């Protein structure tokens, strides 16, 4: 059963509870001596915290802890499908999902720095749509991670191709290829979670949605796609020799920014906390 805390608690109280949860998670992570003891549960903790570090303004801590989680994962062998997974993980699919959660966190932050993980560093099959691990009770969770993995891979490949481009034509083709892939994924997600209009947030509360957790997942996917659409297209703004091409890419950025504002306003009215990367 989904419970909207805003129905029972004041908004400022919800904020305090979130901060308490965040501080407690970090406290017990350090109590677990995660830098000395190699444990899958420490990777899981950092992976979960990785979706909210930026919400609490802890970017430096995020980058350092993510690097630790990746190193621990490599030491335990979860970066290889042919390595025996930890007995804490119930099946190979769980191991794949855990490793890809680290890859997603790492590659979605490419605009802010070089990745810790290269695509040659692991042999792990990408999560598939509709394929759940034993630990997943929510059928949408695997679909969410599958799409996130595809977004992260798209961004990683875009950066690699963009940096290797030696002409305007090649660079433009790289941008258009990424734009096409983002459009395909956006259409796929939008069919599940339409971009809200100005009054949609008041028309229906989260408790009236089929699943509040699924609601958050789908709208966070949209936010991620829209942000990365801006990231991809802005690389050619003010650099493209053709003014008409620049106008098209600038319009894409503005359109995506407007949609981001709509979604954030909708989630804020429902007291939801967007995951940010």
C-alpha positions as CSV (number, residue, x, y, z in Angstrom):
1,X,0.0,0.0,0.0
2,X,1.4,3.4,-1.0
3,X,1.3,6.1,1.7
4,X,1.7,9.8,0.9
5,X,3.4,11.2,4.0
6,X,2.1,14.7,3.2
7,X,-1.3,13.5,4.2
8,X,-0.1,12.9,7.7
9,X,2.9,15.1,8.3
10,X,3.7,18.7,7.8
11,X,6.0,19.4,4.8
12,X,8.8,20.7,7.0
13,X,8.6,17.5,9.1
14,X,9.0,15.4,6.0
15,X,12.1,17.3,5.2
16,X,13.5,16.6,8.7
17,X,12.7,12.9,8.3
18,X,14.5,12.7,5.0
19,X,17.6,14.4,6.5
20,X,17.5,12.0,9.5
21,X,17.3,9.0,7.2
22,X,20.3,10.3,5.1
23,X,22.4,11.0,8.2
24,X,21.6,7.6,9.7
25,X,22.5,5.8,6.5
26,X,25.9,7.5,6.4
27,X,26.5,6.8,10.1
28,X,25.8,3.1,9.8
29,X,27.8,2.9,6.6
30,X,30.9,4.1,8.5
31,X,30.0,1.9,11.5
32,X,30.1,-1.0,9.1
33,X,33.8,-0.2,8.5
34,X,33.1,-0.3,4.7
35,X,36.7,0.8,3.8
36,X,38.2,-2.3,5.5
37,X,35.4,-4.9,5.2
38,X,34.4,-6.0,1.6
39,X,30.7,-6.5,1.8
40,X,28.0,-6.4,-0.9
41,X,25.7,-4.6,1.5
42,X,28.0,-1.6,1.6
43,X,27.8,-1.4,-2.2
44,X,24.1,-1.6,-2.0
45,X,24.0,1.2,0.6
46,X,26.2,3.5,-1.5
47,X,24.2,2.7,-4.6
48,X,20.9,3.8,-2.9
49,X,22.5,6.9,-1.4
50,X,23.9,7.7,-4.9
51,X,20.4,8.7,-6.1
52,X,20.1,11.4,-3.4
53,X,23.6,12.8,-2.7
54,X,23.0,15.8,-4.9
55,X,19.6,16.5,-3.2
56,X,21.6,17.0,0.0
57,X,24.4,18.9,-1.7
58,X,27.0,16.2,-0.9
59,X,28.6,16.0,-4.4
60,X,32.2,15.6,-3.1
61,X,31.2,12.8,-0.8
62,X,29.3,11.2,-3.6
63,X,32.2,11.1,-6.0
64,X,34.5,9.6,-3.3
65,X,32.1,7.0,-2.0
66,X,31.1,5.9,-5.6
67,X,34.7,5.3,-6.3
68,X,35.0,3.2,-3.2
69,X,31.9,1.2,-4.1
70,X,33.2,0.5,-7.6
71,X,36.5,-0.7,-6.2
72,X,34.8,-3.0,-3.6
73,X,32.6,-4.4,-6.4
74,X,35.6,-5.2,-8.5
75,X,37.3,-6.8,-5.6
76,X,34.2,-9.0,-5.0
77,X,34.0,-9.8,-8.7
78,X,30.5,-8.5,-9.4
79,X,31.9,-6.8,-12.5
80,X,32.1,-10.2,-14.2
81,X,29.1,-12.5,-15.0
82,X,31.5,-15.5,-14.9
83,X,32.7,-14.7,-11.3
84,X,30.8,-16.5,-8.5
85,X,28.6,-13.9,-6.9
86,X,28.4,-13.2,-3.2
87,X,26.1,-15.5,-1.2
88,X,24.2,-12.4,0.0
89,X,22.9,-11.9,-3.5
90,X,20.2,-14.4,-4.3
91,X,20.9,-14.8,-8.0
92,X,23.1,-13.7,-10.9
93,X,20.4,-11.2,-12.0
94,X,20.8,-9.4,-8.7
95,X,24.5,-9.3,-9.2
96,X,24.0,-7.7,-12.6
97,X,21.6,-5.2,-11.3
98,X,23.9,-4.2,-8.5
99,X,26.9,-3.7,-10.8
100,X,24.8,-1.7,-13.4
101,X,23.5,0.5,-10.6
102,X,27.1,1.6,-10.1
103,X,27.7,2.0,-13.9
104,X,24.5,4.1,-14.2
105,X,25.6,6.4,-11.3
106,X,29.1,6.8,-12.8
107,X,28.2,7.4,-16.5
108,X,25.3,9.7,-15.8
109,X,27.8,12.1,-14.2
110,X,30.0,12.3,-17.2
111,X,29.5,16.0,-17.8
112,X,31.1,16.6,-14.4
113,X,34.2,14.5,-14.9
114,X,35.8,11.4,-16.3
115,X,34.1,8.1,-15.5
116,X,35.6,5.7,-13.0
117,X,34.3,2.7,-15.1
118,X,35.2,2.1,-18.8
119,X,33.1,-0.2,-20.9
120,X,36.2,-2.6,-21.1
121,X,36.4,-2.9,-17.4
122,X,33.5,-5.3,-17.0
123,X,31.7,-8.3,-18.6
124,X,28.1,-7.9,-17.2
125,X,25.0,-8.3,-19.3
126,X,22.8,-5.2,-19.3
127,X,19.5,-5.6,-17.3
128,X,16.6,-6.6,-19.6
129,X,13.1,-5.2,-19.7
130,X,10.7,-7.4,-17.7
131,X,13.5,-9.6,-16.3
132,X,13.4,-9.5,-12.5
133,X,15.8,-10.7,-9.9
134,X,14.6,-12.8,-7.0
135,X,15.0,-9.8,-4.7
136,X,12.6,-7.6,-6.7
137,X,9.0,-7.5,-5.7
138,X,8.1,-4.6,-8.0
139,X,7.7,-5.6,-11.6
140,X,8.5,-2.1,-12.8
141,X,11.9,-1.9,-11.0
142,X,13.7,-4.0,-13.6
143,X,12.2,-2.0,-16.4
144,X,13.3,1.3,-14.7
145,X,16.9,0.1,-14.3
146,X,16.9,-1.3,-17.9
147,X,16.0,2.1,-19.3
148,X,18.5,3.9,-17.0
149,X,21.2,1.6,-18.2
150,X,20.4,2.4,-21.8
151,X,20.4,6.1,-21.0
152,X,23.8,5.8,-19.2
153,X,25.3,3.8,-22.1
154,X,24.0,6.3,-24.6
155,X,25.6,9.2,-22.8
156,X,28.9,7.2,-22.4
157,X,29.0,6.4,-26.1
158,X,28.1,10.0,-27.0
159,X,31.0,11.4,-25.0
160,X,33.4,8.9,-26.5
161,X,32.2,9.7,-30.1
162,X,32.1,13.5,-29.4
163,X,35.7,13.5,-28.1
164,X,36.9,11.5,-31.1
165,X,35.1,13.8,-33.7
166,X,37.5,15.8,-35.8
167,X,35.1,17.7,-38.0
168,X,31.8,19.6,-37.7
169,X,30.1,17.0,-39.9
170,X,31.1,14.1,-37.7
171,X,30.2,16.0,-34.5
172,X,26.8,16.9,-35.9
173,X,26.1,13.3,-36.8
174,X,27.1,12.3,-33.3
175,X,24.6,14.8,-31.8
176,X,21.8,13.7,-34.2
177,X,22.4,10.0,-33.4
178,X,22.1,10.6,-29.7
179,X,19.1,12.9,-30.2
180,X,17.3,10.1,-32.1
181,X,18.1,7.5,-29.4
182,X,16.9,9.9,-26.7
183,X,13.7,10.5,-28.6
184,X,13.0,6.8,-28.9
185,X,13.5,6.3,-25.1
186,X,11.4,9.4,-24.3
187,X,8.5,8.1,-26.4
188,X,8.8,4.8,-24.6
189,X,8.7,6.3,-21.2
190,X,6.1,9.0,-22.0
191,X,3.7,6.3,-23.0
192,X,3.9,5.1,-19.4
193,X,4.1,8.6,-17.8
194,X,2.8,11.5,-19.9
195,X,4.4,14.8,-19.2
196,X,2.0,16.7,-16.9
197,X,0.1,19.8,-17.9
198,X,-0.3,22.9,-15.6
199,X,-3.3,21.6,-13.7
200,X,-2.6,17.9,-13.7
201,X,-0.9,17.8,-10.3
202,X,-4.1,19.1,-8.6
203,X,-6.4,16.8,-10.6
204,X,-5.0,13.6,-9.1
205,X,-3.0,12.9,-6.0
206,X,-0.2,10.4,-5.8
207,X,-2.4,8.1,-3.7
208,X,-4.8,8.0,-6.6
209,X,-2.0,6.9,-9.0
210,X,-1.8,3.1,-9.7
211,X,1.5,3.0,-7.8
212,X,3.3,6.0,-6.1
213,X,6.7,4.3,-6.4
214,X,6.2,3.6,-10.1
215,X,5.0,7.2,-10.5
216,X,8.3,8.5,-9.1
217,X,10.4,6.1,-11.2
218,X,8.7,7.0,-14.5
219,X,8.9,10.8,-13.9
220,X,12.5,10.5,-12.8
221,X,13.2,8.7,-16.1
222,X,11.6,11.6,-18.0
223,X,13.7,14.1,-16.1
224,X,16.9,12.2,-16.8
225,X,16.1,11.9,-20.5
226,X,15.1,15.6,-20.8
227,X,18.2,16.8,-19.0
228,X,20.5,14.7,-21.2
229,X,18.7,15.9,-24.3
230,X,19.8,19.4,-23.3
231,X,23.3,18.2,-22.6
232,X,23.6,16.6,-26.0
233,X,22.1,19.4,-28.1
234,X,23.9,22.3,-26.2
235,X,27.3,21.0,-27.3
236,X,26.6,22.4,-30.8
237,X,24.9,25.7,-29.8
238,X,27.1,28.7,-30.7
239,X,29.6,26.3,-32.3
240,X,27.6,25.2,-35.4
241,X,28.6,27.0,-38.6
242,X,25.0,26.7,-39.9
243,X,22.7,29.1,-38.1
244,X,19.6,27.1,-38.9
245,X,21.1,24.0,-37.3
246,X,22.0,26.0,-34.2
247,X,18.4,27.2,-34.0
248,X,17.0,23.7,-34.1
249,X,19.3,22.5,-31.3
250,X,18.6,25.6,-29.2
251,X,14.8,25.0,-29.6
252,X,15.3,21.4,-28.4
253,X,17.1,22.7,-25.3
254,X,14.3,25.2,-24.6
255,X,11.6,22.6,-25.2
256,X,13.2,20.1,-22.8
257,X,13.8,22.8,-20.2
258,X,10.1,23.7,-20.2
259,X,9.1,20.0,-19.8
260,X,11.5,19.7,-16.9
261,X,9.9,22.6,-15.1
262,X,6.4,21.1,-15.7
263,X,7.5,17.8,-14.2
264,X,9.3,19.3,-11.2
265,X,6.3,21.5,-10.4
266,X,4.0,18.6,-10.6
267,X,6.2,16.4,-8.3
268,X,6.6,19.3,-5.9
269,X,2.9,19.9,-5.6
270,X,2.6,16.2,-4.7
271,X,5.6,16.5,-2.2
272,X,7.7,14.0,-4.2
273,X,11.5,14.3,-4.2
274,X,13.0,13.9,-7.7
275,X,16.1,11.8,-7.9
276,X,18.9,13.9,-9.5
277,X,22.1,13.1,-11.3
